[in-house]
Every structure is written in C-alpha cells, then in structure tokens.
C-alpha cells in the first residue's frame, strides 16, 4: 500500500464530517448531492497501512449511521494483529510469500472478528516520544527476524514471542483490558458488546472479465496474502451498486490504483487521463474531457500490471460540478492535504478504470442483488 512521505502531524482531534462539516472550498466548487457521516481525516504517516485506516473509517461510519456512536477506533491494534498473522503465513510458507506493510479491506474485517477491537485512546500504536507513524524500521526488523528463523529447522519453539517483542518495541504493547465509558473490556468483548460487530455484515466486490460473474474468486495481487475472495460483477453494475449505497446513506471501502497522472491529491481531483497525455496543473479541472474506458481496456491495464492495488480509501459521498458531472467524494488518509482538507473528488471514469475491489455493508445492497450473489 502506498506510503505518504510528506507526513503531516498525526491528527489527534476526533470529530466527524457531515453535510455541515464539508470544506467551504468543496461546497464552492461542487453541488453536494450526498454527504454521509464519516469521521475526521487521519494521517497514516510513513506506513503502508491505508487498508486499516480506510476500512476502520468504514466501520466508524457504520457506527455513526447505526446508533450515532462517534467512536475513534484504533487502526494500529488491527495492524499489529495482522503483522502477527502475516508472520505466521510467511514462516509456514517458508519465506515464499509476501511480507510487508500492505493489506486489504477484508483483512480488517477478519482481524476484528478474530482479535476484536479497541478505541484509539486504549491503543494508538505510537510510542510516548512519537507524533506520527513510521513503520519502515519495524517491518525491516520483522523481516530479518523471520528470515533468520527459517535458516534453522525445526523452528525454535514459541518463535511468535519474538515477533510480539519487535511489535512492542516499535508500537508499544497492546493492553489485555481497557476502560471505555466507565466499563472494563477486552478487545473481543468490546467488538461484540459495543461495536455489535459481525463480519458477515460486509461483502467484498470486484469486477474483472477473466472470471465468471456472480461468483467469487481470489484476486491475484501481492497484498492479498490471506487469499481473500471477492464476488465478481460487471463494472457497470459495480458503479451502480456503489452509487446506490452512497445514496442510501452507506459508505464504501475503495481499493484502487493511484499511481498515475490522473490522481492529484493536491488538486483534490482524480480523473482518467490518457497515460501518455501531459496535462498542466492549471488545465486539470473537474469538467475537462477524460479518456474513454471499457471493460476490455480495464482488464488489459490490470493484466499488464499498469493498474495495481496501491492504495485504499473510503467513499463517503457524491457531488456534481456546475456542468452536471458526477464525482465520488473520497476520504483519504494522508492528512489534510489539498483544497478539500484531505478529501478527493473521484470521477466515474477514474473509478471505473482504476478500481481493484470494494468492501461495503451488506445492508447497502438490494435483496435482488444479494440473490444474484446467492447471499441472504
């Protein structure tokens, strides 16, 4: 997952964004069609943990929607647990597996079901001397440790303790119990009793033409270390269900490629631009013409490794330009960068050509659509 190297100070305040909290610049440039509740923009710092920040943001929005609970959840508690899972996967595959900072949305869903969750105030993943995240040394030391283990067989007993010690060194130890609103919880109890979390409440979706539609398949991308499967549907339908979800008050986790000349956080816009076309900053505007897309182009770009899953974000709303062009409002995790304070407006063509996968609440999907997926 993409690292943001400019690293603004970590956001310590915790508010939530609603229609009333939309940046004035965004309201001036666009007509706000839908603005769903979302927590404030954070900064993942120098880490590849966008998958945790974005999916956690999705869960926080669901809490706001379901019971108006404004809870700042710990991204790094989940990250810590996923590092443990990745270490086991790497060792059991004898080093023939991905080991790094990346992950996908379904990893967060699975981790909370397995390990639970906790508020940020209980576990920030920052040491007392830190104000921003940086996992470069952490991941390097973990990798060295795991590779050293594999040089000696049989494995030393209780090798996982060494992983936990490295995580403690760089992220601090996670508490076994913590207090929240006057009551003591474990992470698992908190997820069940406070969050009312159920992994089956979320659905993974994607769209590629090399696999049958309305069936699941494992997306072959490096960060899918846990072999998560996704329901495959036509791209036109993926766009339709995403817009319907947003219009019905839900938000959506978005996994996409942002390493192209059309994604410009500092301009607050993502547009599908011909890769060889040079567009000056002053010509890069919301209503400018975009390149044509279709499923065949999309598939080709994926298979020749142009389109890759290098960043996950959180879709929270819909806007239109004065000319009537529609955009998805997307919450990023790079701090308050750009004219819209960390939000970015993503055009339909950009979404169509660059989307890798989505995670959305099952409740956002119609009964007819769920029936096609053979889901209840």
SVG drawing of the C-alpha trace seen along z (x, -y; Angstrom):
<svg xmlns="http://www.w3.org/2000/svg" viewBox="-35 -29 55 59">
<polyline fill="none" stroke="black" stroke-width="0.4" points="0.0,0.0 1.1,-3.5 3.2,-5.4 2.7,-9.1 6.1,-10.6 5.2,-14.2 3.7,-13.1 1.8,-16.0 1.5,-15.6 -0.8,-12.9 -4.4,-14.1 -5.2,-13.9 -8.6,-15.6 -11.6,-13.4 -14.6,-14.9 -16.9,-13.6 -17.8,-15.0 -21.4,-15.6 -23.0,-17.8 -22.4,-20.8 -18.7,-20.0 -17.9,-19.9 -15.0,-22.2 -16.2,-25.5 -13.9,-25.1 -15.7,-21.9 -19.1,-23.5 -18.0,-26.3 -16.7,-24.0 -19.4,-21.4 -23.0,-20.8 -23.2,-18.4 -25.6,-15.5 -24.9,-13.2 -22.6,-13.6 -22.8,-10.6 -21.4,-10.7 -17.7,-10.0 -15.0,-10.5 -12.3,-13.1 -9.4,-12.6 -6.4,-11.0 -2.8,-10.5 -1.2,-7.1 2.2,-8.7 5.1,-6.8 3.4,-3.4 1.7,-1.2 -1.4,-0.8 -4.0,-2.6 -6.0,0.6 -6.5,0.3 -7.2,-3.4 -9.8,-3.2 -11.6,-0.1 -11.6,-1.4 -13.1,-4.6 -15.8,-2.5 -16.6,-0.8 -16.7,-4.1 -19.2,-5.5 -21.4,-2.4 -21.4,-3.1 -22.4,-6.7 -25.2,-5.6 -26.5,-2.8 -26.5,-4.4 -24.8,-7.8 -21.8,-6.4 -18.8,-8.6 -16.0,-6.1 -12.4,-6.7 -11.2,-3.1 -7.6,-2.0 -6.2,-1.3 -2.9,-0.1 -4.4,2.6 -5.6,4.2 -2.3,3.6 -0.5,5.2 -2.6,8.3 -2.2,8.5 1.6,8.4 1.3,11.4 -0.9,13.2 1.5,12.2 4.5,13.5 2.8,16.9 1.9,17.0 5.4,16.1 7.1,18.7 4.7,21.5 5.3,20.8 9.0,20.9 9.5,17.4 7.7,17.9 5.1,15.3 4.5,11.6 5.7,9.9 5.3,6.2 3.1,3.4 0.3,3.9 -3.1,5.5 -6.7,5.3 -10.1,4.3 -11.2,7.9 -8.1,8.3 -9.5,5.7 -12.9,7.4 -11.3,10.8 -8.9,9.4 -11.7,7.7 -13.7,11.0 -10.7,12.9 -9.0,10.5 -11.5,7.8 -11.1,4.1 -10.4,1.2 -10.6,-2.6 -7.7,-4.7 -7.3,-6.0 -6.6,-2.5 -4.0,-1.8 -2.6,-4.3 0.3,-2.3 2.5,-5.3 5.4,-5.3 5.4,-8.2 8.0,-10.1 6.2,-9.7 3.8,-12.1 3.5,-10.3 3.6,-6.8 6.7,-5.3 6.9,-1.5 10.0,-1.3 12.3,-0.1 9.6,2.1 9.0,4.1 12.7,4.4 13.4,5.8 10.5,8.2 11.6,9.5 15.2,10.0 13.9,11.9 11.6,14.2 14.3,14.9 16.7,15.8 14.2,18.3 13.9,20.1 17.6,20.8 17.3,23.3 14.9,26.3 13.0,27.4 11.7,23.9 12.6,22.7 9.6,23.1 7.5,20.1 9.1,18.1 6.0,15.8 7.1,14.2 10.0,12.7 7.5,11.1 5.5,9.7 8.6,8.2 9.5,6.4 6.0,5.0 6.2,3.9 9.5,2.1 8.1,0.0 4.3,-0.2 4.1,0.4 2.3,3.3 -1.4,3.6 -3.4,3.8 -5.2,7.0 -8.1,4.9 -9.1,1.3 -11.8,-1.0 -14.4,-2.6 -17.2,-4.9 -16.7,-3.5 -16.7,0.2 -13.8,2.6 -13.5,4.5 -11.2,6.9 -10.8,6.3 -13.1,9.2 -15.8,8.1 -15.6,4.5 -16.2,5.7 -19.2,7.7 -20.8,5.6 -20.0,2.0 -19.5,2.3 -22.0,5.1 -19.5,6.3 -20.4,9.1 -18.0,9.9 -20.9,11.3 -22.4,7.8 -19.8,6.9 -19.4,8.0 -16.3,8.0 -16.9,7.0 -14.7,6.7 -15.0,6.6 -12.8,8.5 -13.6,10.2 -11.2,13.2 -13.5,14.8 -17.2,15.7 -19.6,13.0 -21.7,13.5 -19.2,16.0 -16.3,15.5 -12.6,15.7 -9.3,14.8 -7.8,11.6 -4.2,12.3 -2.4,9.3 0.6,9.2 -1.2,7.8 -3.9,10.5 -1.6,12.6 -4.6,14.3 -6.2,15.3 -9.4,13.3 -12.2,13.9 -14.5,11.4 -17.8,11.5 -17.2,10.7 -19.7,8.5 -19.8,6.3 -18.2,2.9 -21.4,1.1 -23.2,2.9 -20.3,2.2 -20.7,-1.5 -24.5,-1.3 -24.4,0.5 -21.8,-1.9 -23.9,-4.9 -27.0,-3.3 -25.1,-2.5 -24.0,-6.1 -27.4,-7.5 -29.0,-5.2 -26.7,-6.6 -24.0,-4.0 -20.2,-4.4 -17.8,-2.1 -14.2,-0.9 -12.4,-1.5 -9.2,0.3 -7.6,-1.4 -4.6,-2.4 -3.5,-6.0 0.0,-5.8 -1.0,-7.6 -1.1,-11.1 -4.8,-11.4 -4.7,-11.1 -3.8,-14.5 -4.5,-14.8 -3.1,-18.4 -5.7,-19.4 -8.4,-17.4 -9.3,-15.6 -8.9,-12.2 -9.6,-12.0 -9.0,-9.3 -6.3,-10.8 -4.6,-9.1 -1.3,-7.8 0.8,-9.5 -1.0,-12.8 0.6,-15.6 -1.9,-17.9 -0.6,-21.0 -1.8,-21.8 -3.9,-24.8 -5.6,-22.7 -6.5,-19.9 -10.1,-20.7 -13.2,-18.7 -15.0,-19.3 -12.1,-18.6 -12.6,-15.7 -11.5,-12.3 -10.3,-9.2 -12.7,-6.6 -12.9,-3.4 -14.5,0.0 -14.1,3.4 -11.6,4.6 -9.3,1.6 -9.6,2.0 -8.8,5.7 -5.7,5.1 -4.4,2.5 -4.7,4.9 -3.1,7.8 -0.1,5.8 0.4,4.6 -0.4,1.0 -3.3,0.9 -2.3,2.2 -3.8,2.1 -1.6,-0.5 -4.0,-2.5 -7.2,-2.0 -9.6,-4.9 -13.2,-5.5 -16.0,-6.7 -18.4,-8.8 -20.5,-10.9 -21.4,-12.2 -21.1,-15.6 -21.7,-17.3 -20.0,-20.0 -21.9,-23.1 -21.9,-21.3 -23.5,-18.2 -20.6,-15.9 -20.7,-13.4 -17.9,-12.6 -17.4,-10.3 -16.3,-12.1 -13.4,-10.0 -11.8,-10.3 -8.0,-9.7 -5.6,-9.0 -2.8,-11.4 -3.7,-14.2 -5.5,-17.4 -3.7,-17.6 -5.3,-19.5 -8.1,-22.1 -10.7,-19.9 -8.8,-19.1 -7.9,-15.5 -10.9,-14.7 -10.6,-14.0 -13.3,-14.0 -13.0,-10.9 -14.7,-10.9 -16.8,-8.0 -14.2,-7.1 -11.4,-7.1 -13.3,-4.9 -14.2,-2.5 -10.7,-2.1 -8.8,-2.0 -10.9,-0.1 -9.5,3.1 -12.1,4.0 -14.7,2.8 -16.0,3.7 -19.4,2.5 -22.1,3.2 -24.4,6.0 -27.3,3.8 -26.5,1.4 -27.3,4.0 -30.7,4.8 -32.4,8.1 -32.4,8.7 -28.6,8.1 -27.9,10.3 -30.0,13.1 -27.8,13.0 -24.8,13.5 -26.7,16.3 -26.4,14.3 -29.2,13.7"/>
</svg>
